Amino acid sequence: MDHRNVRTTARIRFPRTMTAYVFALYMATIMAFLMCLVITLAEFGFDENYMKNVMSAYRVAMPSAFFCVLIVRPIVARLVAWTVHCE
């Protein structure tokens, strides 16, 4: 059986114009969660409320991170272009 023609799952594909927003969503989701894990551990330690505290912080951190990534991404792209030699 030729598996190349079999579609097992449907997935949503956004147009290229959404690239910056999709990038910001993924980056913010992952980074905010990781930072909440680390900062909550550093501030409160690991106890029975650890994940509850992490998710409480994440509710604030994720939307904030999303908008920050949207603002900072073009600046970082310019800094990288300024400091990395590409041929």
PDB file of N, CA, C and O in Angstrom:
ATOM      1  N   MET A   1       0.842  -1.185   0.000  1.00  0.00           N
ATOM      2  CA  MET A   1       0.000   0.000   0.000  1.00  0.00           C
ATOM      3  C   MET A   1       0.883   1.242   0.000  1.00  0.00           C
ATOM      4  O   MET A   1       1.856   1.318   0.750  1.00  0.00           O
ATOM      5  N   ASP A   2       0.550   2.190  -0.821  1.00  0.00           N
ATOM      6  CA  ASP A   2       1.313   3.437  -0.923  1.00  0.00           C
ATOM      7  C   ASP A   2       0.824   4.411   0.143  1.00  0.00           C
ATOM      8  O   ASP A   2      -0.277   4.951   0.038  1.00  0.00           O
ATOM      9  N   HIS A   3       1.655   4.639   1.185  1.00  0.00           N
ATOM     10  CA  HIS A   3       1.262   5.487   2.312  1.00  0.00           C
ATOM     11  C   HIS A   3       1.322   6.974   1.996  1.00  0.00           C
ATOM     12  O   HIS A   3       0.798   7.784   2.761  1.00  0.00           O
ATOM     13  N   ARG A   4       1.940   7.345   0.902  1.00  0.00           N
ATOM     14  CA  ARG A   4       2.031   8.761   0.557  1.00  0.00           C
ATOM     15  C   ARG A   4       0.675   9.356   0.224  1.00  0.00           C
ATOM     16  O   ARG A   4       0.478  10.560   0.389  1.00  0.00           O
ATOM     17  N   ASN A   5      -0.249   8.558  -0.231  1.00  0.00           N
ATOM     18  CA  ASN A   5      -1.560   9.054  -0.613  1.00  0.00           C
ATOM     19  C   ASN A   5      -2.603   8.907   0.483  1.00  0.00           C
ATOM     20  O   ASN A   5      -3.748   9.320   0.303  1.00  0.00           O
ATOM     21  N   VAL A   6      -2.230   8.331   1.604  1.00  0.00           N
ATOM     22  CA  VAL A   6      -3.165   8.128   2.699  1.00  0.00           C
ATOM     23  C   VAL A   6      -3.042   9.305   3.665  1.00  0.00           C
ATOM     24  O   VAL A   6      -1.959   9.594   4.173  1.00  0.00           O
ATOM     25  N   ARG A   7      -4.139   9.962   3.903  1.00  0.00           N
ATOM     26  CA  ARG A   7      -4.153  11.089   4.845  1.00  0.00           C
ATOM     27  C   ARG A   7      -4.768  10.595   6.149  1.00  0.00           C
ATOM     28  O   ARG A   7      -5.966  10.318   6.215  1.00  0.00           O
ATOM     29  N   THR A   8      -3.940  10.488   7.185  1.00  0.00           N
ATOM     30  CA  THR A   8      -4.423   9.925   8.442  1.00  0.00           C
ATOM     31  C   THR A   8      -5.006  10.980   9.362  1.00  0.00           C
ATOM     32  O   THR A   8      -5.968  10.702  10.079  1.00  0.00           O
ATOM     33  N   THR A   9      -4.450  12.182   9.359  1.00  0.00           N
ATOM     34  CA  THR A   9      -4.977  13.237  10.227  1.00  0.00           C
ATOM     35  C   THR A   9      -5.071  14.536   9.453  1.00  0.00           C
ATOM     36  O   THR A   9      -4.251  14.836   8.586  1.00  0.00           O
ATOM     37  N   ALA A  10      -6.081  15.283   9.789  1.00  0.00           N
ATOM     38  CA  ALA A  10      -6.223  16.611   9.199  1.00  0.00           C
ATOM     39  C   ALA A  10      -5.496  17.598  10.098  1.00  0.00           C
ATOM     40  O   ALA A  10      -5.493  17.437  11.318  1.00  0.00           O
ATOM     41  N   ARG A  11      -4.892  18.598   9.520  1.00  0.00           N
ATOM     42  CA  ARG A  11      -4.254  19.625  10.333  1.00  0.00           C
ATOM     43  C   ARG A  11      -4.537  20.987   9.733  1.00  0.00           C
ATOM     44  O   ARG A  11      -4.723  21.146   8.527  1.00  0.00           O
ATOM     45  N   ILE A  12      -4.561  21.954  10.620  1.00  0.00           N
ATOM     46  CA  ILE A  12      -4.840  23.318  10.201  1.00  0.00           C
ATOM     47  C   ILE A  12      -3.557  23.941   9.674  1.00  0.00           C
ATOM     48  O   ILE A  12      -2.505  23.837  10.305  1.00  0.00           O
ATOM     49  N   ARG A  13      -3.643  24.575   8.541  1.00  0.00           N
ATOM     50  CA  ARG A  13      -2.501  25.278   7.960  1.00  0.00           C
ATOM     51  C   ARG A  13      -2.899  26.735   7.774  1.00  0.00           C
ATOM     52  O   ARG A  13      -3.883  27.043   7.103  1.00  0.00           O
ATOM     53  N   PHE A  14      -2.129  27.613   8.372  1.00  0.00           N
ATOM     54  CA  PHE A  14      -2.390  29.046   8.263  1.00  0.00           C
ATOM     55  C   PHE A  14      -1.653  29.613   7.062  1.00  0.00           C
ATOM     56  O   PHE A  14      -0.648  29.046   6.632  1.00  0.00           O
ATOM     57  N   PRO A  15      -2.132  30.721   6.515  1.00  0.00           N
ATOM     58  CA  PRO A  15      -1.412  31.365   5.402  1.00  0.00           C
ATOM     59  C   PRO A  15      -0.088  31.957   5.899  1.00  0.00           C
ATOM     60  O   PRO A  15       0.078  32.221   7.090  1.00  0.00           O
ATOM     61  N   ARG A  16       0.845  32.160   4.970  1.00  0.00           N
ATOM     62  CA  ARG A  16       2.169  32.698   5.312  1.00  0.00           C
ATOM     63  C   ARG A  16       2.094  34.040   6.032  1.00  0.00           C
ATOM     64  O   ARG A  16       2.980  34.365   6.823  1.00  0.00           O
ATOM     65  N   THR A  17       1.071  34.806   5.775  1.00  0.00           N
ATOM     66  CA  THR A  17       0.943  36.118   6.418  1.00  0.00           C
ATOM     67  C   THR A  17       0.784  36.000   7.934  1.00  0.00           C
ATOM     68  O   THR A  17       0.954  36.985   8.653  1.00  0.00           O
ATOM     69  N   MET A  18       0.464  34.822   8.414  1.00  0.00           N
ATOM     70  CA  MET A  18       0.286  34.594   9.849  1.00  0.00           C
ATOM     71  C   MET A  18       1.553  34.088  10.527  1.00  0.00           C
ATOM     72  O   MET A  18       1.540  33.820  11.729  1.00  0.00           O
ATOM     73  N   THR A  19       2.644  33.953   9.784  1.00  0.00           N
ATOM     74  CA  THR A  19       3.871  33.364  10.310  1.00  0.00           C
ATOM     75  C   THR A  19       4.343  34.027  11.596  1.00  0.00           C
ATOM     76  O   THR A  19       4.659  33.328  12.558  1.00  0.00           O
ATOM     77  N   ALA A  20       4.399  35.338  11.642  1.00  0.00           N
ATOM     78  CA  ALA A  20       4.890  36.035  12.833  1.00  0.00           C
ATOM     79  C   ALA A  20       4.012  35.749  14.042  1.00  0.00           C
ATOM     80  O   ALA A  20       4.519  35.618  15.156  1.00  0.00           O
ATOM     81  N   TYR A  21       2.718  35.649  13.839  1.00  0.00           N
ATOM     82  CA  TYR A  21       1.795  35.396  14.946  1.00  0.00           C
ATOM     83  C   TYR A  21       1.872  33.953  15.438  1.00  0.00           C
ATOM     84  O   TYR A  21       1.820  33.697  16.641  1.00  0.00           O
ATOM     85  N   VAL A  22       1.995  33.018  14.508  1.00  0.00           N
ATOM     86  CA  VAL A  22       2.132  31.611  14.886  1.00  0.00           C
ATOM     87  C   VAL A  22       3.466  31.398  15.605  1.00  0.00           C
ATOM     88  O   VAL A  22       3.527  30.688  16.608  1.00  0.00           O
ATOM     89  N   PHE A  23       4.525  32.010  15.094  1.00  0.00           N
ATOM     90  CA  PHE A  23       5.828  31.952  15.759  1.00  0.00           C
ATOM     91  C   PHE A  23       5.713  32.501  17.183  1.00  0.00           C
ATOM     92  O   PHE A  23       6.186  31.871  18.129  1.00  0.00           O
ATOM     93  N   ALA A  24       5.090  33.662  17.338  1.00  0.00           N
ATOM     94  CA  ALA A  24       4.936  34.290  18.657  1.00  0.00           C
ATOM     95  C   ALA A  24       4.123  33.398  19.593  1.00  0.00           C
ATOM     96  O   ALA A  24       4.442  33.295  20.777  1.00  0.00           O
ATOM     97  N   LEU A  25       3.094  32.765  19.084  1.00  0.00           N
ATOM     98  CA  LEU A  25       2.266  31.886  19.901  1.00  0.00           C
ATOM     99  C   LEU A  25       3.073  30.697  20.418  1.00  0.00           C
ATOM    100  O   LEU A  25       3.049  30.399  21.612  1.00  0.00           O
ATOM    101  N   TYR A  26       3.786  30.019  19.520  1.00  0.00           N
ATOM    102  CA  TYR A  26       4.588  28.864  19.941  1.00  0.00           C
ATOM    103  C   TYR A  26       5.707  29.283  20.893  1.00  0.00           C
ATOM    104  O   TYR A  26       5.920  28.645  21.925  1.00  0.00           O
ATOM    105  N   MET A  27       6.412  30.341  20.551  1.00  0.00           N
ATOM    106  CA  MET A  27       7.529  30.794  21.386  1.00  0.00           C
ATOM    107  C   MET A  27       7.032  31.205  22.765  1.00  0.00           C
ATOM    108  O   MET A  27       7.621  30.821  23.775  1.00  0.00           O
ATOM    109  N   ALA A  28       5.962  31.976  22.816  1.00  0.00           N
ATOM    110  CA  ALA A  28       5.421  32.439  24.095  1.00  0.00           C
ATOM    111  C   ALA A  28       4.903  31.271  24.928  1.00  0.00           C
ATOM    112  O   ALA A  28       5.131  31.220  26.137  1.00  0.00           O
ATOM    113  N   THR A  29       4.215  30.343  24.294  1.00  0.00           N
ATOM    114  CA  THR A  29       3.664  29.194  25.009  1.00  0.00           C
ATOM    115  C   THR A  29       4.761  28.392  25.692  1.00  0.00           C
ATOM    116  O   THR A  29       4.659  28.061  26.873  1.00  0.00           O
ATOM    117  N   ILE A  30       5.806  28.083  24.942  1.00  0.00           N
ATOM    118  CA  ILE A  30       6.888  27.257  25.472  1.00  0.00           C
ATOM    119  C   ILE A  30       7.735  28.023  26.481  1.00  0.00           C
ATOM    120  O   ILE A  30       7.979  27.527  27.581  1.00  0.00           O
ATOM    121  N   MET A  31       8.183  29.216  26.129  1.00  0.00           N
ATOM    122  CA  MET A  31       9.074  29.972  27.008  1.00  0.00           C
ATOM    123  C   MET A  31       8.381  30.407  28.296  1.00  0.00           C
ATOM    124  O   MET A  31       8.979  30.323  29.368  1.00  0.00           O
ATOM    125  N   ALA A  32       7.153  30.863  28.216  1.00  0.00           N
ATOM    126  CA  ALA A  32       6.443  31.294  29.423  1.00  0.00           C
ATOM    127  C   ALA A  32       6.263  30.119  30.378  1.00  0.00           C
ATOM    128  O   ALA A  32       6.427  30.270  31.588  1.00  0.00           O
ATOM    129  N   PHE A  33       5.925  28.949  29.838  1.00  0.00           N
ATOM    130  CA  PHE A  33       5.745  27.778  30.701  1.00  0.00           C
ATOM    131  C   PHE A  33       7.061  27.379  31.361  1.00  0.00           C
ATOM    132  O   PHE A  33       7.095  27.113  32.562  1.00  0.00           O
ATOM    133  N   LEU A  34       8.142  27.337  30.586  1.00  0.00           N
ATOM    134  CA  LEU A  34       9.446  26.978  31.159  1.00  0.00           C
ATOM    135  C   LEU A  34       9.876  27.984  32.222  1.00  0.00           C
ATOM    136  O   LEU A  34      10.378  27.598  33.278  1.00  0.00           O
ATOM    137  N   MET A  35       9.681  29.263  31.947  1.00  0.00           N
ATOM    138  CA  MET A  35      10.058  30.285  32.915  1.00  0.00           C
ATOM    139  C   MET A  35       9.204  30.184  34.180  1.00  0.00           C
ATOM    140  O   MET A  35       9.717  30.360  35.285  1.00  0.00           O
ATOM    141  N   CYS A  36       7.932  29.908  34.032  1.00  0.00           N
ATOM    142  CA  CYS A  36       7.069  29.741  35.203  1.00  0.00           C
ATOM    143  C   CYS A  36       7.508  28.549  36.045  1.00  0.00           C
ATOM    144  O   CYS A  36       7.484  28.614  37.274  1.00  0.00           O
ATOM    145  N   LEU A  37       7.909  27.463  35.391  1.00  0.00           N
ATOM    146  CA  LEU A  37       8.420  26.304  36.126  1.00  0.00           C
ATOM    147  C   LEU A  37       9.636  26.683  36.967  1.00  0.00           C
ATOM    148  O   LEU A  37       9.702  26.363  38.154  1.00  0.00           O
ATOM    149  N   VAL A  38      10.591  27.362  36.349  1.00  0.00           N
ATOM    150  CA  VAL A  38      11.849  27.711  37.015  1.00  0.00           C
ATOM    151  C   VAL A  38      11.632  28.765  38.103  1.00  0.00           C
ATOM    152  O   VAL A  38      12.110  28.600  39.226  1.00  0.00           O
ATOM    153  N   ILE A  39      10.923  29.836  37.784  1.00  0.00           N
ATOM    154  CA  ILE A  39      10.753  30.927  38.746  1.00  0.00           C
ATOM    155  C   ILE A  39       9.910  30.486  39.937  1.00  0.00           C
ATOM    156  O   ILE A  39      10.202  30.864  41.071  1.00  0.00           O
ATOM    157  N   THR A  40       8.875  29.697  39.697  1.00  0.00           N
ATOM    158  CA  THR A  40       8.060  29.193  40.803  1.00  0.00           C
ATOM    159  C   THR A  40       8.891  28.297  41.712  1.00  0.00           C
ATOM    160  O   THR A  40       8.770  28.371  42.935  1.00  0.00           O
ATOM    161  N   LEU A  41       9.720  27.465  41.134  1.00  0.00           N
ATOM    162  CA  LEU A  41      10.599  26.602  41.930  1.00  0.00           C
ATOM    163  C   LEU A  41      11.567  27.442  42.750  1.00  0.00           C
ATOM    164  O   LEU A  41      11.783  27.161  43.929  1.00  0.00           O
ATOM    165  N   ALA A  42      12.147  28.462  42.148  1.00  0.00           N
ATOM    166  CA  ALA A  42      13.104  29.317  42.847  1.00  0.00           C
ATOM    167  C   ALA A  42      12.444  30.111  43.969  1.00  0.00           C
ATOM    168  O   ALA A  42      13.041  30.296  45.030  1.00  0.00           O
ATOM    169  N   GLU A  43      11.231  30.577  43.748  1.00  0.00           N
ATOM    170  CA  GLU A  43      10.551  31.421  44.737  1.00  0.00           C
ATOM    171  C   GLU A  43       9.894  30.638  45.866  1.00  0.00           C
ATOM    172  O   GLU A  43       9.983  31.027  47.031  1.00  0.00           O
ATOM    173  N   PHE A  44       9.235  29.535  45.521  1.00  0.00           N
ATOM    174  CA  PHE A  44       8.421  28.824  46.508  1.00  0.00           C
ATOM    175  C   PHE A  44       8.902  27.411  46.817  1.00  0.00           C
ATOM    176  O   PHE A  44       8.432  26.792  47.772  1.00  0.00           O
ATOM    177  N   GLY A  45       9.832  26.899  46.018  1.00  0.00           N
ATOM    178  CA  GLY A  45      10.266  25.523  46.209  1.00  0.00           C
ATOM    179  C   GLY A  45       9.263  24.549  45.625  1.00  0.00           C
ATOM    180  O   GLY A  45       8.255  24.935  45.032  1.00  0.00           O
ATOM    181  N   PHE A  46       9.568  23.279  45.811  1.00  0.00           N
ATOM    182  CA  PHE A  46       8.705  22.229  45.258  1.00  0.00           C
ATOM    183  C   PHE A  46       7.876  21.636  46.394  1.00  0.00           C
ATOM    184  O   PHE A  46       8.411  21.027  47.320  1.00  0.00           O
ATOM    185  N   ASP A  47       6.567  21.824  46.307  1.00  0.00           N
ATOM    186  CA  ASP A  47       5.672  21.241  47.301  1.00  0.00           C
ATOM    187  C   ASP A  47       4.408  20.764  46.609  1.00  0.00           C
ATOM    188  O   ASP A  47       4.358  20.700  45.381  1.00  0.00           O
ATOM    189  N   GLU A  48       3.385  20.427  47.387  1.00  0.00           N
ATOM    190  CA  GLU A  48       2.152  19.893  46.806  1.00  0.00           C
ATOM    191  C   GLU A  48       1.396  20.923  45.961  1.00  0.00           C
ATOM    192  O   GLU A  48       0.537  20.550  45.162  1.00  0.00           O
ATOM    193  N   ASN A  49       1.705  22.211  46.128  1.00  0.00           N
ATOM    194  CA  ASN A  49       1.045  23.267  45.352  1.00  0.00           C
ATOM    195  C   ASN A  49       1.885  23.764  44.179  1.00  0.00           C
ATOM    196  O   ASN A  49       1.539  24.763  43.547  1.00  0.00           O
ATOM    197  N   TYR A  50       2.977  23.079  43.888  1.00  0.00           N
ATOM    198  CA  TYR A  50       3.908  23.555  42.857  1.00  0.00           C
ATOM    199  C   TYR A  50       3.212  23.793  41.512  1.00  0.00           C
ATOM    200  O   TYR A  50       3.280  24.900  40.979  1.00  0.00           O
ATOM    201  N   MET A  51       2.553  22.790  40.963  1.00  0.00           N
ATOM    202  CA  MET A  51       1.928  22.949  39.642  1.00  0.00           C
ATOM    203  C   MET A  51       0.764  23.937  39.681  1.00  0.00           C
ATOM    204  O   MET A  51       0.520  24.635  38.697  1.00  0.00           O
ATOM    205  N   LYS A  52       0.054  24.007  40.781  1.00  0.00           N
ATOM    206  CA  LYS A  52      -1.014  25.005  40.930  1.00  0.00           C
ATOM    207  C   LYS A  52      -0.415  26.416  40.862  1.00  0.00           C
ATOM    208  O   LYS A  52      -0.961  27.296  40.196  1.00  0.00           O
ATOM    209  N   ASN A  53       0.702  26.621  41.551  1.00  0.00           N
ATOM    210  CA  ASN A  53       1.381  27.919  41.524  1.00  0.00           C
ATOM    211  C   ASN A  53       1.945  28.225  40.138  1.00  0.00           C
ATOM    212  O   ASN A  53       1.883  29.363  39.672  1.00  0.00           O
ATOM    213  N   VAL A  54       2.496  27.200  39.482  1.00  0.00           N
ATOM    214  CA  VAL A  54       3.027  27.380  38.124  1.00  0.00           C
ATOM    215  C   VAL A  54       1.916  27.823  37.185  1.00  0.00           C
ATOM    216  O   VAL A  54       2.092  28.778  36.429  1.00  0.00           O
ATOM    217  N   MET A  55       0.782  27.146  37.222  1.00  0.00           N
ATOM    218  CA  MET A  55      -0.305  27.474  36.303  1.00  0.00           C
ATOM    219  C   MET A  55      -0.926  28.829  36.629  1.00  0.00           C
ATOM    220  O   MET A  55      -1.401  29.523  35.730  1.00  0.00           O
ATOM    221  N   SER A  56      -0.927  29.206  37.893  1.00  0.00           N
ATOM    222  CA  SER A  56      -1.404  30.527  38.271  1.00  0.00           C
ATOM    223  C   SER A  56      -0.519  31.615  37.664  1.00  0.00           C
ATOM    224  O   SER A  56      -1.016  32.610  37.136  1.00  0.00           O
ATOM    225  N   ALA A  57       0.790  31.415  37.744  1.00  0.00           N
ATOM    226  CA  ALA A  57       1.731  32.360  37.135  1.00  0.00           C
ATOM    227  C   ALA A  57       1.616  32.344  35.610  1.00  0.00           C
ATOM    228  O   ALA A  57       1.717  33.386  34.963  1.00  0.00           O
ATOM    229  N   TYR A  58       1.406  31.158  35.045  1.00  0.00           N
ATOM    230  CA  TYR A  58       1.339  30.997  33.589  1.00  0.00           C
ATOM    231  C   TYR A  58       0.164  31.764  32.984  1.00  0.00           C
ATOM    232  O   TYR A  58       0.267  32.279  31.870  1.00  0.00           O
ATOM    233  N   ARG A  59      -0.940  31.841  33.705  1.00  0.00           N
ATOM    234  CA  ARG A  59      -2.113  32.582  33.194  1.00  0.00           C
ATOM    235  C   ARG A  59      -1.782  34.050  32.932  1.00  0.00           C
ATOM    236  O   ARG A  59      -2.379  34.673  32.054  1.00  0.00           O
ATOM    237  N   VAL A  60      -0.852  34.594  33.673  1.00  0.00           N
ATOM    238  CA  VAL A  60      -0.423  35.978  33.460  1.00  0.00           C
ATOM    239  C   VAL A  60       0.736  36.032  32.468  1.00  0.00           C
ATOM    240  O   VAL A  60       0.783  36.903  31.599  1.00  0.00           O
ATOM    241  N   ALA A  61       1.662  35.097  32.608  1.00  0.00           N
ATOM    242  CA  ALA A  61       2.894  35.130  31.819  1.00  0.00           C
ATOM    243  C   ALA A  61       2.666  34.870  30.335  1.00  0.00           C
ATOM    244  O   ALA A  61       3.298  35.515  29.499  1.00  0.00           O
ATOM    245  N   MET A  62       1.780  33.940  29.988  1.00  0.00           N
ATOM    246  CA  MET A  62       1.643  33.550  28.582  1.00  0.00           C
ATOM    247  C   MET A  62       1.132  34.688  27.708  1.00  0.00           C
ATOM    248  O   MET A  62       1.754  34.972  26.684  1.00  0.00           O
ATOM    249  N   PRO A  63       0.033  35.356  28.052  1.00  0.00           N
ATOM    250  CA  PRO A  63      -0.401  36.472  27.196  1.00  0.00           C
ATOM    251  C   PRO A  63       0.634  37.599  27.148  1.00  0.00           C
ATOM    252  O   PRO A  63       0.837  38.219  26.105  1.00  0.00           O
ATOM    253  N   SER A  64       1.275  37.852  28.266  1.00  0.00           N
ATOM    254  CA  SER A  64       2.320  38.882  28.301  1.00  0.00           C
ATOM    255  C   SER A  64       3.456  38.503  27.376  1.00  0.00           C
ATOM    256  O   SER A  64       3.941  39.336  26.610  1.00  0.00           O
ATOM    257  N   ALA A  65       3.886  37.252  27.440  1.00  0.00           N
ATOM    258  CA  ALA A  65       4.980  36.776  26.594  1.00  0.00           C
ATOM    259  C   ALA A  65       4.599  36.856  25.121  1.00  0.00           C
ATOM    260  O   ALA A  65       5.436  37.202  24.287  1.00  0.00           O
ATOM    261  N   PHE A  66       3.352  36.541  24.788  1.00  0.00           N
ATOM    262  CA  PHE A  66       2.905  36.589  23.394  1.00  0.00           C
ATOM    263  C   PHE A  66       3.078  37.989  22.812  1.00  0.00           C
ATOM    264  O   PHE A  66       3.639  38.148  21.728  1.00  0.00           O
ATOM    265  N   PHE A  67       2.603  38.989  23.521  1.00  0.00           N
ATOM    266  CA  PHE A  67       2.720  40.362  23.016  1.00  0.00           C
ATOM    267  C   PHE A  67       4.170  40.839  23.019  1.00  0.00           C
ATOM    268  O   PHE A  67       4.574  41.595  22.135  1.00  0.00           O
ATOM    269  N   CYS A  68       4.949  40.407  23.998  1.00  0.00           N
ATOM    270  CA  CYS A  68       6.373  40.771  24.031  1.00  0.00           C
ATOM    271  C   CYS A  68       7.117  40.176  22.837  1.00  0.00           C
ATOM    272  O   CYS A  68       7.943  40.851  22.222  1.00  0.00           O
ATOM    273  N   VAL A  69       6.832  38.923  22.509  1.00  0.00           N
ATOM    274  CA  VAL A  69       7.488  38.296  21.353  1.00  0.00           C
ATOM    275  C   VAL A  69       7.119  39.036  20.071  1.00  0.00           C
ATOM    276  O   VAL A  69       7.976  39.250  19.214  1.00  0.00           O
ATOM    277  N   LEU A  70       5.868  39.425  19.932  1.00  0.00           N
ATOM    278  CA  LEU A  70       5.459  40.178  18.740  1.00  0.00           C
ATOM    279  C   LEU A  70       6.240  41.486  18.618  1.00  0.00           C
ATOM    280  O   LEU A  70       6.609  41.892  17.516  1.00  0.00           O
ATOM    281  N   ILE A  71       6.487  42.134  19.736  1.00  0.00           N
ATOM    282  CA  ILE A  71       7.203  43.414  19.729  1.00  0.00           C
ATOM    283  C   ILE A  71       8.703  43.221  19.546  1.00  0.00           C
ATOM    284  O   ILE A  71       9.338  43.962  18.795  1.00  0.00           O
ATOM    285  N   VAL A  72       9.271  42.232  20.225  1.00  0.00           N
ATOM    286  CA  VAL A  72      10.726  42.057  20.258  1.00  0.00           C
ATOM    287  C   VAL A  72      11.270  41.314  19.040  1.00  0.00           C
ATOM    288  O   VAL A  72      12.422  41.528  18.664  1.00  0.00           O
ATOM    289  N   ARG A  73      10.473  40.450  18.415  1.00  0.00           N
ATOM    290  CA  ARG A  73      10.956  39.628  17.298  1.00  0.00           C
ATOM    291  C   ARG A  73      11.605  40.435  16.175  1.00  0.00           C
ATOM    292  O   ARG A  73      12.697  40.071  15.738  1.00  0.00           O
ATOM    293  N   PRO A  74      10.985  41.515  15.687  1.00  0.00           N
ATOM    294  CA  PRO A  74      11.629  42.276  14.605  1.00  0.00           C
ATOM    295  C   PRO A  74      12.943  42.922  15.047  1.00  0.00           C
ATOM    296  O   PRO A  74      13.880  43.037  14.256  1.00  0.00           O
ATOM    297  N   ILE A  75      13.009  43.338  16.294  1.00  0.00           N
ATOM    298  CA  ILE A  75      14.239  43.937  16.824  1.00  0.00           C
ATOM    299  C   ILE A  75      15.350  42.895  16.871  1.00  0.00           C
ATOM    300  O   ILE A  75      16.483  43.164  16.472  1.00  0.00           O
ATOM    301  N   VAL A  76      15.018  41.708  17.359  1.00  0.00           N
ATOM    302  CA  VAL A  76      16.005  40.623  17.440  1.00  0.00           C
ATOM    303  C   VAL A  76      16.449  40.207  16.040  1.00  0.00           C
ATOM    304  O   VAL A  76      17.631  39.940  15.824  1.00  0.00           O
ATOM    305  N   ALA A  77      15.526  40.150  15.096  1.00  0.00           N
ATOM    306  CA  ALA A  77      15.890  39.790  13.718  1.00  0.00           C
ATOM    307  C   ALA A  77      16.892  40.796  13.150  1.00  0.00           C
ATOM    308  O   ALA A  77      17.841  40.404  12.471  1.00  0.00           O
ATOM    309  N   ARG A  78      16.692  42.094  13.422  1.00  0.00           N
ATOM    310  CA  ARG A  78      17.643  43.111  12.960  1.00  0.00           C
ATOM    311  C   ARG A  78      18.993  42.981  13.658  1.00  0.00           C
ATOM    312  O   ARG A  78      20.037  43.128  13.023  1.00  0.00           O
ATOM    313  N   LEU A  79      18.977  42.708  14.948  1.00  0.00           N
ATOM    314  CA  LEU A  79      20.238  42.526  15.682  1.00  0.00           C
ATOM    315  C   LEU A  79      21.015  41.321  15.158  1.00  0.00           C
ATOM    316  O   LEU A  79      22.236  41.382  15.020  1.00  0.00           O
ATOM    317  N   VAL A  80      20.316  40.233  14.866  1.00  0.00           N
ATOM    318  CA  VAL A  80      20.970  39.044  14.319  1.00  0.00           C
ATOM    319  C   VAL A  80      21.565  39.366  12.939  1.00  0.00           C
ATOM    320  O   VAL A  80      22.704  38.995  12.656  1.00  0.00           O
ATOM    321  N   ALA A  81      20.806  40.046  12.094  1.00  0.00           N
ATOM    322  CA  ALA A  81      21.306  40.421  10.770  1.00  0.00           C
ATOM    323  C   ALA A  81      22.522  41.346  10.877  1.00  0.00           C
ATOM    324  O   ALA A  81      23.423  41.298  10.040  1.00  0.00           O
ATOM    325  N   TRP A  82      22.537  42.166  11.891  1.00  0.00           N
ATOM    326  CA  TRP A  82      23.635  43.107  12.107  1.00  0.00           C
ATOM    327  C   TRP A  82      24.908  42.427  12.614  1.00  0.00           C
ATOM    328  O   TRP A  82      26.015  42.895  12.351  1.00  0.00           O
ATOM    329  N   THR A  83      24.741  41.308  13.349  1.00  0.00           N
ATOM    330  CA  THR A  83      25.890  40.653  13.985  1.00  0.00           C
ATOM    331  C   THR A  83      26.340  39.360  13.339  1.00  0.00           C
ATOM    332  O   THR A  83      27.420  38.863  13.660  1.00  0.00           O
ATOM    333  N   VAL A  84      25.541  38.792  12.431  1.00  0.00           N
ATOM    334  CA  VAL A  84      25.895  37.518  11.792  1.00  0.00           C
ATOM    335  C   VAL A  84      26.188  37.764  10.327  1.00  0.00           C
ATOM    336  O   VAL A  84      25.387  38.366   9.612  1.00  0.00           O
ATOM    337  N   HIS A  85      27.333  37.297   9.889  1.00  0.00           N
ATOM    338  CA  HIS A  85      27.725  37.451   8.491  1.00  0.00           C
ATOM    339  C   HIS A  85      27.096  36.353   7.658  1.00  0.00           C
ATOM    340  O   HIS A  85      27.365  35.174   7.883  1.00  0.00           O
ATOM    341  N   CYS A  86      26.273  36.718   6.711  1.00  0.00           N
ATOM    342  CA  CYS A  86      25.626  35.754   5.822  1.00  0.00           C
ATOM    343  C   CYS A  86      26.088  36.024   4.396  1.00  0.00           C
ATOM    344  O   CYS A  86      26.185  37.174   3.967  1.00  0.00           O
ATOM    345  N   GLU A  87      26.363  34.978   3.689  1.00  0.00           N
ATOM    346  CA  GLU A  87      26.778  35.133   2.287  1.00  0.00           C
ATOM    347  C   GLU A  87      25.719  34.637   1.370  1.00  0.00           C
ATOM    348  O   GLU A  87      25.885  34.684   0.151  1.00  0.00           O
TER     349      GLU A  87
END
